[in-house]
Amino acid sequence: MWTHAKNIKVIDRADGKAKVYIFARHDGFYEYRGEAEIQGDEYEGVHWSPTERSGLFASAHEAERAAFDDVPWLRQQIRPFPAP
């Protein structure tokens, strides 16, 4: 699915309709990306669509922390953010 990085963690929303991926990029940095299930029209049906995309971070923990700060459902689902 992604060629620029290795997916090292997936956090699923409780209802299964959204997720956040934490990536270890091949250049040594980390990032996160979000996706959500979208109900399309009668021709598209249900599909996954990008929702969030972060900048670059020095560690996986920093990327996950940024996702926690930026993605509302993630903050609501996980309280407080776990320490490294």
PDB file with one MODEL, atoms N, CA, C and O in Angstrom:
MODEL        1
ATOM      1  N   MET A   1       0.811  -1.183   0.000  1.00  0.00           N
ATOM      2  CA  MET A   1       0.000   0.000   0.000  1.00  0.00           C
ATOM      3  C   MET A   1       0.865   1.262   0.000  1.00  0.00           C
ATOM      4  O   MET A   1       0.651   2.145  -0.831  1.00  0.00           O
ATOM      5  N   TRP A   2       1.845   1.372   0.919  1.00  0.00           N
ATOM      6  CA  TRP A   2       2.745   2.510   0.950  1.00  0.00           C
ATOM      7  C   TRP A   2       4.152   2.007   0.653  1.00  0.00           C
ATOM      8  O   TRP A   2       4.583   0.995   1.206  1.00  0.00           O
ATOM      9  N   THR A   3       4.864   2.708  -0.214  1.00  0.00           N
ATOM     10  CA  THR A   3       6.211   2.291  -0.568  1.00  0.00           C
ATOM     11  C   THR A   3       7.281   3.155   0.086  1.00  0.00           C
ATOM     12  O   THR A   3       8.451   2.772   0.101  1.00  0.00           O
ATOM     13  N   HIS A   4       6.907   4.312   0.628  1.00  0.00           N
ATOM     14  CA  HIS A   4       7.880   5.232   1.213  1.00  0.00           C
ATOM     15  C   HIS A   4       8.221   4.891   2.661  1.00  0.00           C
ATOM     16  O   HIS A   4       9.161   5.449   3.226  1.00  0.00           O
ATOM     17  N   ALA A   5       7.463   3.977   3.262  1.00  0.00           N
ATOM     18  CA  ALA A   5       7.625   3.737   4.698  1.00  0.00           C
ATOM     19  C   ALA A   5       7.064   2.377   5.081  1.00  0.00           C
ATOM     20  O   ALA A   5       6.318   1.753   4.326  1.00  0.00           O
ATOM     21  N   LYS A   6       7.446   1.935   6.279  1.00  0.00           N
ATOM     22  CA  LYS A   6       6.918   0.696   6.842  1.00  0.00           C
ATOM     23  C   LYS A   6       5.896   1.044   7.923  1.00  0.00           C
ATOM     24  O   LYS A   6       6.173   1.847   8.813  1.00  0.00           O
ATOM     25  N   ASN A   7       4.735   0.445   7.840  1.00  0.00           N
ATOM     26  CA  ASN A   7       3.691   0.645   8.838  1.00  0.00           C
ATOM     27  C   ASN A   7       4.111  -0.103  10.113  1.00  0.00           C
ATOM     28  O   ASN A   7       4.267  -1.324  10.098  1.00  0.00           O
ATOM     29  N   ILE A   8       4.293   0.642  11.214  1.00  0.00           N
ATOM     30  CA  ILE A   8       4.742  -0.007  12.441  1.00  0.00           C
ATOM     31  C   ILE A   8       3.647  -0.098  13.505  1.00  0.00           C
ATOM     32  O   ILE A   8       3.795  -0.834  14.481  1.00  0.00           O
ATOM     33  N   LYS A   9       2.542   0.648  13.324  1.00  0.00           N
ATOM     34  CA  LYS A   9       1.455   0.579  14.292  1.00  0.00           C
ATOM     35  C   LYS A   9       0.168   1.069  13.643  1.00  0.00           C
ATOM     36  O   LYS A   9       0.175   2.015  12.854  1.00  0.00           O
ATOM     37  N   VAL A  10      -0.933   0.412  13.985  1.00  0.00           N
ATOM     38  CA  VAL A  10      -2.260   0.842  13.543  1.00  0.00           C
ATOM     39  C   VAL A  10      -3.128   1.003  14.781  1.00  0.00           C
ATOM     40  O   VAL A  10      -3.195   0.113  15.628  1.00  0.00           O
ATOM     41  N   ILE A  11      -3.792   2.148  14.875  1.00  0.00           N
ATOM     42  CA  ILE A  11      -4.725   2.393  15.976  1.00  0.00           C
ATOM     43  C   ILE A  11      -6.107   2.512  15.345  1.00  0.00           C
ATOM     44  O   ILE A  11      -6.362   3.424  14.559  1.00  0.00           O
ATOM     45  N   ASP A  12      -6.994   1.590  15.692  1.00  0.00           N
ATOM     46  CA  ASP A  12      -8.348   1.574  15.142  1.00  0.00           C
ATOM     47  C   ASP A  12      -9.305   2.325  16.052  1.00  0.00           C
ATOM     48  O   ASP A  12      -9.240   2.202  17.275  1.00  0.00           O
ATOM     49  N   ARG A  13     -10.195   3.104  15.446  1.00  0.00           N
ATOM     50  CA  ARG A  13     -11.264   3.717  16.222  1.00  0.00           C
ATOM     51  C   ARG A  13     -12.171   2.601  16.725  1.00  0.00           C
ATOM     52  O   ARG A  13     -12.301   1.569  16.067  1.00  0.00           O
ATOM     53  N   ALA A  14     -12.786   2.789  17.856  1.00  0.00           N
ATOM     54  CA  ALA A  14     -13.587   1.743  18.499  1.00  0.00           C
ATOM     55  C   ALA A  14     -14.663   1.167  17.587  1.00  0.00           C
ATOM     56  O   ALA A  14     -14.959  -0.026  17.664  1.00  0.00           O
ATOM     57  N   ASP A  15     -15.251   1.992  16.722  1.00  0.00           N
ATOM     58  CA  ASP A  15     -16.302   1.500  15.830  1.00  0.00           C
ATOM     59  C   ASP A  15     -15.755   0.886  14.537  1.00  0.00           C
ATOM     60  O   ASP A  15     -16.528   0.403  13.710  1.00  0.00           O
ATOM     61  N   GLY A  16     -14.435   0.901  14.358  1.00  0.00           N
ATOM     62  CA  GLY A  16     -13.816   0.305  13.185  1.00  0.00           C
ATOM     63  C   GLY A  16     -13.923   1.131  11.919  1.00  0.00           C
ATOM     64  O   GLY A  16     -13.558   0.646  10.847  1.00  0.00           O
ATOM     65  N   LYS A  17     -14.413   2.369  12.002  1.00  0.00           N
ATOM     66  CA  LYS A  17     -14.639   3.182  10.815  1.00  0.00           C
ATOM     67  C   LYS A  17     -13.554   4.232  10.566  1.00  0.00           C
ATOM     68  O   LYS A  17     -13.678   5.049   9.654  1.00  0.00           O
ATOM     69  N   ALA A  18     -12.507   4.212  11.365  1.00  0.00           N
ATOM     70  CA  ALA A  18     -11.364   5.107  11.155  1.00  0.00           C
ATOM     71  C   ALA A  18     -10.139   4.468  11.771  1.00  0.00           C
ATOM     72  O   ALA A  18     -10.247   3.630  12.666  1.00  0.00           O
ATOM     73  N   LYS A  19      -8.970   4.869  11.287  1.00  0.00           N
ATOM     74  CA  LYS A  19      -7.713   4.354  11.830  1.00  0.00           C
ATOM     75  C   LYS A  19      -6.599   5.353  11.612  1.00  0.00           C
ATOM     76  O   LYS A  19      -6.663   6.198  10.720  1.00  0.00           O
ATOM     77  N   VAL A  20      -5.581   5.241  12.436  1.00  0.00           N
ATOM     78  CA  VAL A  20      -4.364   6.027  12.311  1.00  0.00           C
ATOM     79  C   VAL A  20      -3.212   5.050  12.173  1.00  0.00           C
ATOM     80  O   VAL A  20      -3.101   4.090  12.936  1.00  0.00           O
ATOM     81  N   TYR A  21      -2.359   5.303  11.194  1.00  0.00           N
ATOM     82  CA  TYR A  21      -1.172   4.484  10.956  1.00  0.00           C
ATOM     83  C   TYR A  21       0.063   5.275  11.391  1.00  0.00           C
ATOM     84  O   TYR A  21       0.174   6.463  11.090  1.00  0.00           O
ATOM     85  N   ILE A  22       0.979   4.631  12.090  1.00  0.00           N
ATOM     86  CA  ILE A  22       2.276   5.211  12.420  1.00  0.00           C
ATOM     87  C   ILE A  22       3.291   4.541  11.500  1.00  0.00           C
ATOM     88  O   ILE A  22       3.364   3.315  11.423  1.00  0.00           O
ATOM     89  N   PHE A  23       4.073   5.364  10.806  1.00  0.00           N
ATOM     90  CA  PHE A  23       5.026   4.862   9.818  1.00  0.00           C
ATOM     91  C   PHE A  23       6.460   5.177  10.193  1.00  0.00           C
ATOM     92  O   PHE A  23       6.755   6.258  10.702  1.00  0.00           O
ATOM     93  N   ALA A  24       7.360   4.222   9.938  1.00  0.00           N
ATOM     94  CA  ALA A  24       8.799   4.449   9.963  1.00  0.00           C
ATOM     95  C   ALA A  24       9.207   4.634   8.506  1.00  0.00           C
ATOM     96  O   ALA A  24       9.161   3.697   7.709  1.00  0.00           O
ATOM     97  N   ARG A  25       9.603   5.854   8.175  1.00  0.00           N
ATOM     98  CA  ARG A  25       9.970   6.157   6.792  1.00  0.00           C
ATOM     99  C   ARG A  25      11.367   5.619   6.481  1.00  0.00           C
ATOM    100  O   ARG A  25      12.179   5.406   7.382  1.00  0.00           O
ATOM    101  N   HIS A  26      11.631   5.405   5.202  1.00  0.00           N
ATOM    102  CA  HIS A  26      12.927   4.885   4.785  1.00  0.00           C
ATOM    103  C   HIS A  26      14.055   5.899   4.971  1.00  0.00           C
ATOM    104  O   HIS A  26      15.227   5.525   4.955  1.00  0.00           O
ATOM    105  N   ASP A  27      13.714   7.179   5.146  1.00  0.00           N
ATOM    106  CA  ASP A  27      14.737   8.208   5.361  1.00  0.00           C
ATOM    107  C   ASP A  27      15.081   8.405   6.843  1.00  0.00           C
ATOM    108  O   ASP A  27      15.861   9.291   7.189  1.00  0.00           O
ATOM    109  N   GLY A  28      14.487   7.565   7.725  1.00  0.00           N
ATOM    110  CA  GLY A  28      14.796   7.631   9.151  1.00  0.00           C
ATOM    111  C   GLY A  28      13.818   8.439   9.977  1.00  0.00           C
ATOM    112  O   GLY A  28      13.920   8.450  11.203  1.00  0.00           O
ATOM    113  N   PHE A  29      12.878   9.111   9.347  1.00  0.00           N
ATOM    114  CA  PHE A  29      11.874   9.878  10.072  1.00  0.00           C
ATOM    115  C   PHE A  29      10.606   9.046  10.265  1.00  0.00           C
ATOM    116  O   PHE A  29      10.479   7.944   9.731  1.00  0.00           O
ATOM    117  N   TYR A  30       9.678   9.597  11.036  1.00  0.00           N
ATOM    118  CA  TYR A  30       8.399   8.941  11.332  1.00  0.00           C
ATOM    119  C   TYR A  30       7.269   9.899  10.991  1.00  0.00           C
ATOM    120  O   TYR A  30       7.458  11.115  10.971  1.00  0.00           O
ATOM    121  N   GLU A  31       6.097   9.344  10.723  1.00  0.00           N
ATOM    122  CA  GLU A  31       4.921  10.152  10.432  1.00  0.00           C
ATOM    123  C   GLU A  31       3.674   9.354  10.767  1.00  0.00           C
ATOM    124  O   GLU A  31       3.739   8.151  11.020  1.00  0.00           O
ATOM    125  N   TYR A  32       2.534  10.040  10.766  1.00  0.00           N
ATOM    126  CA  TYR A  32       1.265   9.332  10.894  1.00  0.00           C
ATOM    127  C   TYR A  32       0.340   9.755   9.761  1.00  0.00           C
ATOM    128  O   TYR A  32       0.465  10.845   9.204  1.00  0.00           O
ATOM    129  N   ARG A  33      -0.584   8.872   9.438  1.00  0.00           N
ATOM    130  CA  ARG A  33      -1.630   9.158   8.462  1.00  0.00           C
ATOM    131  C   ARG A  33      -2.926   8.536   8.956  1.00  0.00           C
ATOM    132  O   ARG A  33      -2.929   7.463   9.559  1.00  0.00           O
ATOM    133  N   GLY A  34      -4.020   9.226   8.689  1.00  0.00           N
ATOM    134  CA  GLY A  34      -5.324   8.726   9.087  1.00  0.00           C
ATOM    135  C   GLY A  34      -6.171   8.370   7.879  1.00  0.00           C
ATOM    136  O   GLY A  34      -5.985   8.908   6.787  1.00  0.00           O
ATOM    137  N   GLU A  35      -7.092   7.467   8.091  1.00  0.00           N
ATOM    138  CA  GLU A  35      -8.070   7.080   7.080  1.00  0.00           C
ATOM    139  C   GLU A  35      -9.412   6.877   7.765  1.00  0.00           C
ATOM    140  O   GLU A  35      -9.477   6.535   8.946  1.00  0.00           O
ATOM    141  N   ALA A  36     -10.485   7.093   7.004  1.00  0.00           N
ATOM    142  CA  ALA A  36     -11.823   6.847   7.522  1.00  0.00           C
ATOM    143  C   ALA A  36     -12.658   6.160   6.449  1.00  0.00           C
ATOM    144  O   ALA A  36     -12.464   6.362   5.250  1.00  0.00           O
ATOM    145  N   GLU A  37     -13.586   5.349   6.920  1.00  0.00           N
ATOM    146  CA  GLU A  37     -14.520   4.682   6.020  1.00  0.00           C
ATOM    147  C   GLU A  37     -15.559   5.712   5.572  1.00  0.00           C
ATOM    148  O   GLU A  37     -16.167   6.387   6.402  1.00  0.00           O
ATOM    149  N   ILE A  38     -15.754   5.826   4.280  1.00  0.00           N
ATOM    150  CA  ILE A  38     -16.673   6.803   3.696  1.00  0.00           C
ATOM    151  C   ILE A  38     -17.771   6.058   2.942  1.00  0.00           C
ATOM    152  O   ILE A  38     -17.506   5.129   2.178  1.00  0.00           O
ATOM    153  N   GLN A  39     -18.996   6.484   3.173  1.00  0.00           N
ATOM    154  CA  GLN A  39     -20.115   5.913   2.420  1.00  0.00           C
ATOM    155  C   GLN A  39     -20.286   6.739   1.152  1.00  0.00           C
ATOM    156  O   GLN A  39     -20.744   7.881   1.206  1.00  0.00           O
ATOM    157  N   GLY A  40     -19.919   6.163   0.018  1.00  0.00           N
ATOM    158  CA  GLY A  40     -20.062   6.848  -1.260  1.00  0.00           C
ATOM    159  C   GLY A  40     -21.477   6.730  -1.793  1.00  0.00           C
ATOM    160  O   GLY A  40     -22.395   6.279  -1.109  1.00  0.00           O
ATOM    161  N   ASP A  41     -21.615   7.146  -3.020  1.00  0.00           N
ATOM    162  CA  ASP A  41     -22.934   7.061  -3.651  1.00  0.00           C
ATOM    163  C   ASP A  41     -23.212   5.629  -4.099  1.00  0.00           C
ATOM    164  O   ASP A  41     -22.474   4.708  -3.750  1.00  0.00           O
ATOM    165  N   GLU A  42     -24.265   5.451  -4.862  1.00  0.00           N
ATOM    166  CA  GLU A  42     -24.668   4.100  -5.290  1.00  0.00           C
ATOM    167  C   GLU A  42     -23.627   3.429  -6.177  1.00  0.00           C
ATOM    168  O   GLU A  42     -23.623   2.204  -6.302  1.00  0.00           O
ATOM    169  N   TYR A  43     -22.739   4.216  -6.797  1.00  0.00           N
ATOM    170  CA  TYR A  43     -21.728   3.646  -7.679  1.00  0.00           C
ATOM    171  C   TYR A  43     -20.422   3.351  -6.953  1.00  0.00           C
ATOM    172  O   TYR A  43     -19.750   2.359  -7.237  1.00  0.00           O
ATOM    173  N   GLU A  44     -20.070   4.223  -6.013  1.00  0.00           N
ATOM    174  CA  GLU A  44     -18.823   4.053  -5.274  1.00  0.00           C
ATOM    175  C   GLU A  44     -18.931   3.044  -4.150  1.00  0.00           C
ATOM    176  O   GLU A  44     -18.007   2.263  -3.925  1.00  0.00           O
ATOM    177  N   GLY A  45     -20.039   3.051  -3.448  1.00  0.00           N
ATOM    178  CA  GLY A  45     -20.177   2.196  -2.278  1.00  0.00           C
ATOM    179  C   GLY A  45     -19.294   2.684  -1.146  1.00  0.00           C
ATOM    180  O   GLY A  45     -18.915   3.855  -1.107  1.00  0.00           O
ATOM    181  N   VAL A  46     -18.967   1.794  -0.227  1.00  0.00           N
ATOM    182  CA  VAL A  46     -18.127   2.132   0.923  1.00  0.00           C
ATOM    183  C   VAL A  46     -16.668   2.028   0.509  1.00  0.00           C
ATOM    184  O   VAL A  46     -16.272   1.064  -0.147  1.00  0.00           O
ATOM    185  N   HIS A  47     -15.859   3.027   0.895  1.00  0.00           N
ATOM    186  CA  HIS A  47     -14.425   2.996   0.603  1.00  0.00           C
ATOM    187  C   HIS A  47     -13.670   3.745   1.695  1.00  0.00           C
ATOM    188  O   HIS A  47     -14.268   4.470   2.490  1.00  0.00           O
ATOM    189  N   TRP A  48     -12.356   3.563   1.727  1.00  0.00           N
ATOM    190  CA  TRP A  48     -11.503   4.237   2.710  1.00  0.00           C
ATOM    191  C   TRP A  48     -10.895   5.467   2.058  1.00  0.00           C
ATOM    192  O   TRP A  48     -10.450   5.419   0.911  1.00  0.00           O
ATOM    193  N   SER A  49     -10.881   6.573   2.802  1.00  0.00           N
ATOM    194  CA  SER A  49     -10.375   7.835   2.283  1.00  0.00           C
ATOM    195  C   SER A  49      -9.383   8.444   3.277  1.00  0.00           C
ATOM    196  O   SER A  49      -9.588   8.334   4.486  1.00  0.00           O
ATOM    197  N   PRO A  50      -8.305   9.091   2.790  1.00  0.00           N
ATOM    198  CA  PRO A  50      -7.361   9.750   3.691  1.00  0.00           C
ATOM    199  C   PRO A  50      -8.040  10.875   4.469  1.00  0.00           C
ATOM    200  O   PRO A  50      -8.898  11.579   3.936  1.00  0.00           O
ATOM    201  N   THR A  51      -7.650  11.036   5.730  1.00  0.00           N
ATOM    202  CA  THR A  51      -8.216  12.104   6.559  1.00  0.00           C
ATOM    203  C   THR A  51      -7.140  13.023   7.128  1.00  0.00           C
ATOM    204  O   THR A  51      -7.274  14.242   7.025  1.00  0.00           O
ATOM    205  N   GLU A  52      -6.097  12.491   7.714  1.00  0.00           N
ATOM    206  CA  GLU A  52      -5.016  13.286   8.285  1.00  0.00           C
ATOM    207  C   GLU A  52      -3.684  12.830   7.699  1.00  0.00           C
ATOM    208  O   GLU A  52      -3.513  11.688   7.272  1.00  0.00           O
ATOM    209  N   ARG A  53      -2.738  13.792   7.700  1.00  0.00           N
ATOM    210  CA  ARG A  53      -1.368  13.471   7.291  1.00  0.00           C
ATOM    211  C   ARG A  53      -0.449  14.412   8.058  1.00  0.00           C
ATOM    212  O   ARG A  53      -0.630  15.629   8.045  1.00  0.00           O
ATOM    213  N   SER A  54       0.525  13.837   8.715  1.00  0.00           N
ATOM    214  CA  SER A  54       1.396  14.639   9.579  1.00  0.00           C
ATOM    215  C   SER A  54       2.631  15.128   8.838  1.00  0.00           C
ATOM    216  O   SER A  54       2.868  14.822   7.669  1.00  0.00           O
ATOM    217  N   GLY A  55       3.405  15.907   9.590  1.00  0.00           N
ATOM    218  CA  GLY A  55       4.752  16.247   9.174  1.00  0.00           C
ATOM    219  C   GLY A  55       5.690  15.115   9.576  1.00  0.00           C
ATOM    220  O   GLY A  55       5.256  13.980   9.773  1.00  0.00           O
ATOM    221  N   LEU A  56       6.964  15.425   9.695  1.00  0.00           N
ATOM    222  CA  LEU A  56       7.973  14.414  10.012  1.00  0.00           C
ATOM    223  C   LEU A  56       8.418  14.548  11.465  1.00  0.00           C
ATOM    224  O   LEU A  56       8.479  15.648  12.013  1.00  0.00           O
ATOM    225  N   PHE A  57       8.728  13.401  12.078  1.00  0.00           N
ATOM    226  CA  PHE A  57       9.124  13.361  13.479  1.00  0.00           C
ATOM    227  C   PHE A  57      10.373  12.510  13.639  1.00  0.00           C
ATOM    228  O   PHE A  57      10.657  11.637  12.819  1.00  0.00           O
ATOM    229  N   ALA A  58      11.123  12.780  14.716  1.00  0.00           N
ATOM    230  CA  ALA A  58      12.365  12.051  14.977  1.00  0.00           C
ATOM    231  C   ALA A  58      12.132  10.674  15.569  1.00  0.00           C
ATOM    232  O   ALA A  58      13.022   9.825  15.515  1.00  0.00           O
ATOM    233  N   SER A  59      10.944  10.428  16.137  1.00  0.00           N
ATOM    234  CA  SER A  59      10.671   9.126  16.743  1.00  0.00           C
ATOM    235  C   SER A  59       9.217   8.719  16.501  1.00  0.00           C
ATOM    236  O   SER A  59       8.360   9.551  16.204  1.00  0.00           O
ATOM    237  N   ALA A  60       8.969   7.432  16.635  1.00  0.00           N
ATOM    238  CA  ALA A  60       7.606   6.916  16.509  1.00  0.00           C
ATOM    239  C   ALA A  60       6.737   7.471  17.626  1.00  0.00           C
ATOM    240  O   ALA A  60       5.562   7.768  17.410  1.00  0.00           O
ATOM    241  N   HIS A  61       7.304   7.613  18.820  1.00  0.00           N
ATOM    242  CA  HIS A  61       6.545   8.144  19.951  1.00  0.00           C
ATOM    243  C   HIS A  61       6.087   9.580  19.666  1.00  0.00           C
ATOM    244  O   HIS A  61       4.949   9.938  19.970  1.00  0.00           O
ATOM    245  N   GLU A  62       6.967  10.400  19.084  1.00  0.00           N
ATOM    246  CA  GLU A  62       6.598  11.778  18.743  1.00  0.00           C
ATOM    247  C   GLU A  62       5.482  11.811  17.709  1.00  0.00           C
ATOM    248  O   GLU A  62       4.568  12.630  17.812  1.00  0.00           O
ATOM    249  N   ALA A  63       5.546  10.930  16.714  1.00  0.00           N
ATOM    250  CA  ALA A  63       4.496  10.865  15.691  1.00  0.00           C
ATOM    251  C   ALA A  63       3.166  10.450  16.312  1.00  0.00           C
ATOM    252  O   ALA A  63       2.122  11.022  16.001  1.00  0.00           O
ATOM    253  N   GLU A  64       3.211   9.452  17.190  1.00  0.00           N
ATOM    254  CA  GLU A  64       1.985   9.002  17.845  1.00  0.00           C
ATOM    255  C   GLU A  64       1.427  10.083  18.769  1.00  0.00           C
ATOM    256  O   GLU A  64       0.212  10.262  18.858  1.00  0.00           O
ATOM    257  N   ARG A  65       2.303  10.794  19.444  1.00  0.00           N
ATOM    258  CA  ARG A  65       1.863  11.889  20.318  1.00  0.00           C
ATOM    259  C   ARG A  65       1.171  12.979  19.498  1.00  0.00           C
ATOM    260  O   ARG A  65       0.140  13.509  19.912  1.00  0.00           O
ATOM    261  N   ALA A  66       1.735  13.312  18.340  1.00  0.00           N
ATOM    262  CA  ALA A  66       1.136  14.324  17.470  1.00  0.00           C
ATOM    263  C   ALA A  66      -0.233  13.862  16.980  1.00  0.00           C
ATOM    264  O   ALA A  66      -1.170  14.658  16.916  1.00  0.00           O
ATOM    265  N   ALA A  67      -0.355  12.587  16.635  1.00  0.00           N
ATOM    266  CA  ALA A  67      -1.654  12.052  16.214  1.00  0.00           C
ATOM    267  C   ALA A  67      -2.662  12.187  17.352  1.00  0.00           C
ATOM    268  O   ALA A  67      -3.810  12.569  17.128  1.00  0.00           O
ATOM    269  N   PHE A  68      -2.234  11.878  18.552  1.00  0.00           N
ATOM    270  CA  PHE A  68      -3.101  11.995  19.731  1.00  0.00           C
ATOM    271  C   PHE A  68      -3.575  13.439  19.904  1.00  0.00           C
ATOM    272  O   PHE A  68      -4.735  13.679  20.241  1.00  0.00           O
ATOM    273  N   ASP A  69      -2.677  14.396  19.673  1.00  0.00           N
ATOM    274  CA  ASP A  69      -3.026  15.810  19.806  1.00  0.00           C
ATOM    275  C   ASP A  69      -3.928  16.293  18.673  1.00  0.00           C
ATOM    276  O   ASP A  69      -4.757  17.179  18.882  1.00  0.00           O
ATOM    277  N   ASP A  70      -3.777  15.724  17.477  1.00  0.00           N
ATOM    278  CA  ASP A  70      -4.448  16.241  16.276  1.00  0.00           C
ATOM    279  C   ASP A  70      -5.752  15.548  15.902  1.00  0.00           C
ATOM    280  O   ASP A  70      -6.605  16.161  15.260  1.00  0.00           O
ATOM    281  N   VAL A  71      -5.930  14.292  16.284  1.00  0.00           N
ATOM    282  CA  VAL A  71      -7.083  13.507  15.834  1.00  0.00           C
ATOM    283  C   VAL A  71      -8.098  13.412  16.976  1.00  0.00           C
ATOM    284  O   VAL A  71      -7.843  12.731  17.969  1.00  0.00           O
ATOM    285  N   PRO A  72      -9.249  14.088  16.848  1.00  0.00           N
ATOM    286  CA  PRO A  72     -10.209  14.150  17.963  1.00  0.00           C
ATOM    287  C   PRO A  72     -10.659  12.783  18.481  1.00  0.00           C
ATOM    288  O   PRO A  72     -10.703  12.582  19.695  1.00  0.00           O
ATOM    289  N   TRP A  73     -10.990  11.850  17.611  1.00  0.00           N
ATOM    290  CA  TRP A  73     -11.488  10.557  18.108  1.00  0.00           C
ATOM    291  C   TRP A  73     -10.410   9.807  18.870  1.00  0.00           C
ATOM    292  O   TRP A  73     -10.718   9.045  19.787  1.00  0.00           O
ATOM    293  N   LEU A  74      -9.160  10.012  18.507  1.00  0.00           N
ATOM    294  CA  LEU A  74      -8.062   9.327  19.191  1.00  0.00           C
ATOM    295  C   LEU A  74      -7.913   9.861  20.621  1.00  0.00           C
ATOM    296  O   LEU A  74      -7.700   9.089  21.556  1.00  0.00           O
ATOM    297  N   ARG A  75      -8.025  11.175  20.783  1.00  0.00           N
ATOM    298  CA  ARG A  75      -7.977  11.775  22.128  1.00  0.00           C
ATOM    299  C   ARG A  75      -9.114  11.265  23.000  1.00  0.00           C
ATOM    300  O   ARG A  75      -8.924  10.998  24.186  1.00  0.00           O
ATOM    301  N   GLN A  76     -10.293  11.131  22.411  1.00  0.00           N
ATOM    302  CA  GLN A  76     -11.453  10.671  23.174  1.00  0.00           C
ATOM    303  C   GLN A  76     -11.345   9.193  23.547  1.00  0.00           C
ATOM    304  O   GLN A  76     -11.843   8.769  24.590  1.00  0.00           O
ATOM    305  N   GLN A  77     -10.695   8.421  22.693  1.00  0.00           N
ATOM    306  CA  GLN A  77     -10.606   6.975  22.890  1.00  0.00           C
ATOM    307  C   GLN A  77      -9.491   6.584  23.856  1.00  0.00           C
ATOM    308  O   GLN A  77      -9.632   5.613  24.599  1.00  0.00           O
ATOM    309  N   ILE A  78      -8.399   7.318  23.853  1.00  0.00           N
ATOM    310  CA  ILE A  78      -7.227   6.972  24.672  1.00  0.00           C
ATOM    311  C   ILE A  78      -6.913   8.145  25.585  1.00  0.00           C
ATOM    312  O   ILE A  78      -6.449   9.185  25.119  1.00  0.00           O
ATOM    313  N   ARG A  79      -7.159   7.990  26.881  1.00  0.00           N
ATOM    314  CA  ARG A  79      -6.853   9.036  27.865  1.00  0.00           C
ATOM    315  C   ARG A  79      -6.151   8.416  29.049  1.00  0.00           C
ATOM    316  O   ARG A  79      -6.568   7.344  29.487  1.00  0.00           O
ATOM    317  N   PRO A  80      -5.148   9.000  29.576  1.00  0.00           N
ATOM    318  CA  PRO A  80      -4.272   9.967  28.951  1.00  0.00           C
ATOM    319  C   PRO A  80      -3.337   9.279  27.965  1.00  0.00           C
ATOM    320  O   PRO A  80      -3.328   8.053  27.856  1.00  0.00           O
ATOM    321  N   PHE A  81      -2.552  10.077  27.249  1.00  0.00           N
ATOM    322  CA  PHE A  81      -1.602   9.510  26.297  1.00  0.00           C
ATOM    323  C   PHE A  81      -0.540   8.720  27.065  1.00  0.00           C
ATOM    324  O   PHE A  81       0.011   9.224  28.043  1.00  0.00           O
ATOM    325  N   PRO A  82      -0.246   7.483  26.631  1.00  0.00           N
ATOM    326  CA  PRO A  82       0.752   6.666  27.352  1.00  0.00           C
ATOM    327  C   PRO A  82       2.178   7.215  27.237  1.00  0.00           C
ATOM    328  O   PRO A  82       2.556   7.731  26.185  1.00  0.00           O
ATOM    329  N   ALA A  83       2.944   7.113  28.272  1.00  0.00           N
ATOM    330  CA  ALA A  83       4.341   7.526  28.273  1.00  0.00           C
ATOM    331  C   ALA A  83       5.172   6.514  27.487  1.00  0.00           C
ATOM    332  O   ALA A  83       4.766   5.362  27.332  1.00  0.00           O
ATOM    333  N   PRO A  84       6.333   6.940  26.992  1.00  0.00           N
ATOM    334  CA  PRO A  84       7.186   6.001  26.204  1.00  0.00           C
ATOM    335  C   PRO A  84       7.738   4.869  27.059  1.00  0.00           C
ATOM    336  O   PRO A  84       8.461   4.010  26.555  1.00  0.00           O
TER     337      PRO A  84
ENDMDL
END
